[in-house]
Amino acid sequence: MTATKDAFFNPAKMTSQEKIAQTNQTARRIIDEETTAREKKTERLRQARMEQQDAEAVVTPVKKKAKK
């Protein structure tokens, strides 16, 4: 395959509506990826916190003797 300018450049100009649509699509994709990453992180941290709380609940606190 030979390299031509048509392979690298779009010969037709995009309309303003097409540019807006492409920008909108790209922005929404980025936002969705960030949301997914944030939800995964939140779930991972929630799970770690639950495990930590379970580990702390197993250890019974030592009762102090009352002074007379």
A tleap script that builds the chain and sets N, CA, C and O, in Angstrom:
source leaprc.protein.ff14SB
mol = sequence {
  NMET THR ALA THR LYS ASP ALA PHE PHE ASN
  PRO ALA LYS MET THR SER GLN GLU LYS ILE
  ALA GLN THR ASN GLN THR ALA ARG ARG ILE
  ILE ASP GLU GLU THR THR ALA ARG GLU LYS
  LYS THR GLU ARG LEU ARG GLN ALA ARG MET
  GLU GLN GLN ASP ALA GLU ALA VAL VAL THR
  PRO VAL LYS LYS LYS ALA LYS CLYS
}
set mol.1.N position { 0.848 -1.162 0.000 }
set mol.1.CA position { 0.000 0.000 0.000 }
set mol.1.C position { 0.898 1.230 0.000 }
set mol.1.O position { 1.820 1.348 0.807 }
set mol.2.N position { 0.616 2.118 -0.900 }
set mol.2.CA position { 1.408 3.340 -0.986 }
set mol.2.C position { 0.783 4.418 -0.118 }
set mol.2.O position { -0.437 4.488 0.031 }
set mol.3.N position { 1.615 5.232 0.436 }
set mol.3.CA position { 1.147 6.324 1.293 }
set mol.3.C position { 0.764 7.499 0.420 }
set mol.3.O position { 1.579 8.018 -0.343 }
set mol.4.N position { -0.473 7.907 0.540 }
set mol.4.CA position { -0.955 9.073 -0.185 }
set mol.4.C position { -1.510 10.076 0.820 }
set mol.4.O position { -1.778 9.747 1.976 }
set mol.5.N position { -1.671 11.296 0.349 }
set mol.5.CA position { -2.201 12.308 1.269 }
set mol.5.C position { -3.630 11.981 1.681 }
set mol.5.O position { -4.063 12.382 2.761 }
set mol.6.N position { -4.377 11.253 0.836 }
set mol.6.CA position { -5.741 10.875 1.191 }
set mol.6.C position { -5.768 9.898 2.362 }
set mol.6.O position { -6.740 9.863 3.116 }
set mol.7.N position { -4.725 9.115 2.518 }
set mol.7.CA position { -4.670 8.169 3.623 }
set mol.7.C position { -4.420 8.886 4.951 }
set mol.7.O position { -4.784 8.369 6.007 }
set mol.8.N position { -3.808 10.064 4.911 }
set mol.8.CA position { -3.468 10.776 6.128 }
set mol.8.C position { -4.383 11.956 6.421 }
set mol.8.O position { -4.564 12.325 7.581 }
set mol.9.N position { -4.949 12.535 5.410 }
set mol.9.CA position { -5.783 13.722 5.594 }
set mol.9.C position { -7.183 13.462 5.077 }
set mol.9.O position { -7.366 12.751 4.089 }
set mol.10.N position { -8.155 14.032 5.735 }
set mol.10.CA position { -9.535 13.906 5.311 }
set mol.10.C position { -9.772 14.919 4.187 }
set mol.10.O position { -9.676 16.125 4.415 }
set mol.11.N position { -10.081 14.438 2.975 }
set mol.11.CA position { -10.243 15.377 1.860 }
set mol.11.C position { -11.477 16.266 2.000 }
set mol.11.O position { -11.490 17.374 1.464 }
set mol.12.N position { -12.509 15.812 2.701 }
set mol.12.CA position { -13.718 16.617 2.847 }
set mol.12.C position { -13.688 17.346 4.184 }
set mol.12.O position { -13.266 16.792 5.199 }
set mol.13.N position { -14.138 18.587 4.171 }
set mol.13.CA position { -14.190 19.350 5.412 }
set mol.13.C position { -15.421 18.938 6.213 }
set mol.13.O position { -16.472 18.620 5.656 }
set mol.14.N position { -15.262 18.953 7.526 }
set mol.14.CA position { -16.368 18.611 8.402 }
set mol.14.C position { -17.233 19.849 8.608 }
set mol.14.O position { -16.733 20.971 8.688 }
set mol.15.N position { -18.534 19.622 8.691 }
set mol.15.CA position { -19.433 20.736 8.988 }
set mol.15.C position { -19.349 21.041 10.472 }
set mol.15.O position { -18.816 20.251 11.251 }
set mol.16.N position { -19.871 22.175 10.848 }
set mol.16.CA position { -19.822 22.552 12.261 }
set mol.16.C position { -20.629 21.564 13.111 }
set mol.16.O position { -20.250 21.260 14.242 }
set mol.17.N position { -21.727 21.073 12.570 }
set mol.17.CA position { -22.535 20.097 13.303 }
set mol.17.C position { -21.766 18.789 13.514 }
set mol.17.O position { -21.862 18.176 14.577 }
set mol.18.N position { -21.009 18.367 12.508 }
set mol.18.CA position { -20.212 17.146 12.635 }
set mol.18.C position { -19.100 17.333 13.669 }
set mol.18.O position { -18.804 16.419 14.439 }
set mol.19.N position { -18.489 18.512 13.682 }
set mol.19.CA position { -17.444 18.802 14.666 }
set mol.19.C position { -18.022 18.776 16.082 }
set mol.19.O position { -17.427 18.212 17.000 }
set mol.20.N position { -19.191 19.397 16.240 }
set mol.20.CA position { -19.848 19.423 17.547 }
set mol.20.C position { -20.188 18.008 17.982 }
set mol.20.O position { -19.958 17.638 19.133 }
set mol.21.N position { -20.733 17.216 17.069 }
set mol.21.CA position { -21.108 15.842 17.393 }
set mol.21.C position { -19.884 15.015 17.781 }
set mol.21.O position { -19.933 14.236 18.733 }
set mol.22.N position { -18.801 15.181 17.054 }
set mol.22.CA position { -17.588 14.432 17.355 }
set mol.22.C position { -17.020 14.852 18.710 }
set mol.22.O position { -16.607 14.001 19.497 }
set mol.23.N position { -16.996 16.134 18.982 }
set mol.23.CA position { -16.503 16.635 20.265 }
set mol.23.C position { -17.390 16.139 21.401 }
set mol.23.O position { -16.893 15.714 22.444 }
set mol.24.N position { -18.690 16.195 21.197 }
set mol.24.CA position { -19.637 15.733 22.202 }
set mol.24.C position { -19.442 14.241 22.487 }
set mol.24.O position { -19.432 13.823 23.645 }
set mol.25.N position { -19.290 13.462 21.453 }
set mol.25.CA position { -19.098 12.022 21.594 }
set mol.25.C position { -17.800 11.727 22.350 }
set mol.25.O position { -17.776 10.873 23.237 }
set mol.26.N position { -16.741 12.422 22.004 }
set mol.26.CA position { -15.456 12.220 22.665 }
set mol.26.C position { -15.531 12.620 24.135 }
set mol.26.O position { -15.024 11.908 25.001 }
set mol.27.N position { -16.160 13.754 24.414 }
set mol.27.CA position { -16.294 14.225 25.796 }
set mol.27.C position { -17.112 13.244 26.629 }
set mol.27.O position { -16.744 12.934 27.762 }
set mol.28.N position { -18.207 12.759 26.081 }
set mol.28.CA position { -19.042 11.803 26.812 }
set mol.28.C position { -18.300 10.494 27.080 }
set mol.28.O position { -18.458 9.894 28.143 }
set mol.29.N position { -17.498 10.056 26.120 }
set mol.29.CA position { -16.710 8.830 26.293 }
set mol.29.C position { -15.705 9.006 27.430 }
set mol.29.O position { -15.539 8.117 28.266 }
set mol.30.N position { -15.040 10.156 27.452 }
set mol.30.CA position { -14.065 10.437 28.510 }
set mol.30.C position { -14.753 10.498 29.869 }
set mol.30.O position { -14.248 9.940 30.843 }
set mol.31.N position { -15.891 11.165 29.943 }
set mol.31.CA position { -16.637 11.277 31.195 }
set mol.31.C position { -17.089 9.904 31.672 }
set mol.31.O position { -17.002 9.602 32.862 }
set mol.32.N position { -17.570 9.076 30.759 }
set mol.32.CA position { -17.998 7.724 31.121 }
set mol.32.C position { -16.833 6.893 31.646 }
set mol.32.O position { -16.996 6.145 32.610 }
set mol.33.N position { -15.662 7.012 31.027 }
set mol.33.CA position { -14.483 6.272 31.486 }
set mol.33.C position { -14.076 6.730 32.883 }
set mol.33.O position { -13.730 5.908 33.731 }
set mol.34.N position { -14.116 8.039 33.123 }
set mol.34.CA position { -13.765 8.566 34.440 }
set mol.34.C position { -14.773 8.116 35.497 }
set mol.34.O position { -14.393 7.795 36.623 }
set mol.35.N position { -16.042 8.092 35.137 }
set mol.35.CA position { -17.081 7.647 36.060 }
set mol.35.C position { -16.881 6.182 36.423 }
set mol.35.O position { -16.979 5.804 37.591 }
set mol.36.N position { -16.602 5.370 35.428 }
set mol.36.CA position { -16.363 3.945 35.668 }
set mol.36.C position { -15.156 3.741 36.573 }
set mol.36.O position { -15.200 2.930 37.498 }
set mol.37.N position { -14.086 4.469 36.312 }
set mol.37.CA position { -12.881 4.356 37.136 }
set mol.37.C position { -13.171 4.795 38.572 }
set mol.37.O position { -12.707 4.161 39.520 }
set mol.38.N position { -13.933 5.872 38.735 }
set mol.38.CA position { -14.264 6.368 40.072 }
set mol.38.C position { -15.125 5.357 40.830 }
set mol.38.O position { -14.919 5.139 42.023 }
set mol.39.N position { -16.090 4.739 40.141 }
set mol.39.CA position { -16.947 3.746 40.783 }
set mol.39.C position { -16.155 2.509 41.197 }
set mol.39.O position { -16.389 1.953 42.270 }
set mol.40.N position { -15.220 2.076 40.355 }
set mol.40.CA position { -14.373 0.932 40.705 }
set mol.40.C position { -13.534 1.243 41.929 }
set mol.40.O position { -13.407 0.409 42.826 }
set mol.41.N position { -12.960 2.438 41.975 }
set mol.41.CA position { -12.129 2.835 43.106 }
set mol.41.C position { -12.969 2.910 44.378 }
set mol.41.O position { -12.539 2.453 45.437 }
set mol.42.N position { -14.168 3.488 44.273 }
set mol.42.CA position { -15.051 3.595 45.427 }
set mol.42.C position { -15.407 2.213 45.959 }
set mol.42.O position { -15.388 1.991 47.170 }
set mol.43.N position { -15.727 1.296 45.077 }
set mol.43.CA position { -16.081 -0.065 45.490 }
set mol.43.C position { -14.886 -0.757 46.148 }
set mol.43.O position { -15.050 -1.460 47.145 }
set mol.44.N position { -13.697 -0.563 45.602 }
set mol.44.CA position { -12.492 -1.172 46.165 }
set mol.44.C position { -12.222 -0.615 47.564 }
set mol.44.O position { -11.899 -1.370 48.481 }
set mol.45.N position { -12.353 0.696 47.728 }
set mol.45.CA position { -12.130 1.309 49.029 }
set mol.45.C position { -13.208 0.909 50.036 }
set mol.45.O position { -12.914 0.709 51.215 }
set mol.46.N position { -14.450 0.791 49.577 }
set mol.46.CA position { -15.538 0.363 50.454 }
set mol.46.C position { -15.282 -1.055 50.959 }
set mol.46.O position { -15.477 -1.348 52.138 }
set mol.47.N position { -14.848 -1.924 50.062 }
set mol.47.CA position { -14.558 -3.309 50.435 }
set mol.47.C position { -13.415 -3.358 51.450 }
set mol.47.O position { -13.481 -4.110 52.422 }
set mol.48.N position { -12.376 -2.564 51.227 }
set mol.48.CA position { -11.245 -2.529 52.152 }
set mol.48.C position { -11.693 -2.024 53.525 }
set mol.48.O position { -11.256 -2.549 54.549 }
set mol.49.N position { -12.557 -1.012 53.552 }
set mol.49.CA position { -13.052 -0.474 54.817 }
set mol.49.C position { -13.885 -1.516 55.555 }
set mol.49.O position { -13.767 -1.648 56.773 }
set mol.50.N position { -14.721 -2.254 54.837 }
set mol.50.CA position { -15.532 -3.302 55.465 }
set mol.50.C position { -14.645 -4.392 56.057 }
set mol.50.O position { -14.898 -4.854 57.170 }
set mol.51.N position { -13.619 -4.804 55.337 }
set mol.51.CA position { -12.708 -5.813 55.837 }
set mol.51.C position { -11.981 -5.312 57.080 }
set mol.51.O position { -11.778 -6.067 58.030 }
set mol.52.N position { -11.592 -4.049 57.073 }
set mol.52.CA position { -10.905 -3.471 58.227 }
set mol.52.C position { -11.845 -3.424 59.432 }
set mol.52.O position { -11.435 -3.732 60.551 }
set mol.53.N position { -13.094 -3.042 59.210 }
set mol.53.CA position { -14.059 -2.989 60.299 }
set mol.53.C position { -14.334 -4.381 60.855 }
set mol.53.O position { -14.483 -4.547 62.065 }
set mol.54.N position { -14.404 -5.384 59.979 }
set mol.54.CA position { -14.606 -6.760 60.424 }
set mol.54.C position { -13.424 -7.229 61.261 }
set mol.54.O position { -13.613 -7.913 62.267 }
set mol.55.N position { -12.217 -6.873 60.863 }
set mol.55.CA position { -11.025 -7.273 61.608 }
set mol.55.C position { -11.005 -6.598 62.976 }
set mol.55.O position { -10.593 -7.216 63.958 }
set mol.56.N position { -11.432 -5.367 63.056 }
set mol.56.CA position { -11.474 -4.650 64.331 }
set mol.56.C position { -12.580 -5.196 65.233 }
set mol.56.O position { -12.431 -5.206 66.455 }
set mol.57.N position { -13.677 -5.647 64.650 }
set mol.57.CA position { -14.792 -6.172 65.434 }
set mol.57.C position { -14.428 -7.506 66.075 }
set mol.57.O position { -14.960 -7.830 67.137 }
set mol.58.N position { -13.554 -8.275 65.476 }
set mol.58.CA position { -13.150 -9.569 66.009 }
set mol.58.C position { -12.356 -9.385 67.296 }
set mol.58.O position { -12.510 -10.168 68.233 }
set mol.59.N position { -11.520 -8.372 67.353 }
set mol.59.CA position { -10.723 -8.101 68.543 }
set mol.59.C position { -11.635 -7.476 69.589 }
set mol.59.O position { -12.223 -6.419 69.364 }
set mol.60.N position { -11.746 -8.151 70.750 }
set mol.60.CA position { -12.613 -7.614 71.800 }
set mol.60.C position { -11.825 -6.631 72.645 }
set mol.60.O position { -10.673 -6.898 72.989 }
set mol.61.N position { -12.417 -5.509 72.982 }
set mol.61.CA position { -11.704 -4.523 73.794 }
set mol.61.C position { -11.515 -5.025 75.222 }
set mol.61.O position { -12.375 -5.712 75.773 }
set mol.62.N position { -10.384 -4.672 75.805 }
set mol.62.CA position { -10.090 -5.058 77.182 }
set mol.62.C position { -10.777 -4.073 78.111 }
set mol.62.O position { -10.631 -2.858 77.974 }
set mol.63.N position { -11.536 -4.624 79.070 }
set mol.63.CA position { -12.257 -3.768 80.007 }
set mol.63.C position { -11.303 -3.345 81.117 }
set mol.63.O position { -10.532 -4.151 81.638 }
set mol.64.N position { -11.373 -2.086 81.462 }
set mol.64.CA position { -10.540 -1.560 82.527 }
set mol.64.C position { -11.243 -1.822 83.875 }
set mol.64.O position { -12.470 -1.799 83.976 }
set mol.65.N position { -10.435 -2.066 84.877 }
set mol.65.CA position { -10.984 -2.296 86.194 }
set mol.65.C position { -11.423 -0.950 86.795 }
set mol.65.O position { -10.742 0.063 86.634 }
set mol.66.N position { -12.515 -0.957 87.454 }
set mol.66.CA position { -13.021 0.251 88.083 }
set mol.66.C position { -12.276 0.498 89.379 }
set mol.66.O position { -11.996 -0.433 90.134 }
set mol.67.N position { -11.964 1.725 89.625 }
set mol.67.CA position { -11.291 2.096 90.879 }
set mol.67.C position { -12.300 2.135 92.012 }
set mol.67.O position { -13.441 2.561 91.840 }
set mol.68.N position { -11.857 1.684 93.164 }
set mol.68.CA position { -12.740 1.696 94.346 }
set mol.68.C position { -12.325 2.770 95.295 }
set mol.68.O position { -12.944 2.938 96.346 }
savepdb mol mol.pdb
quit
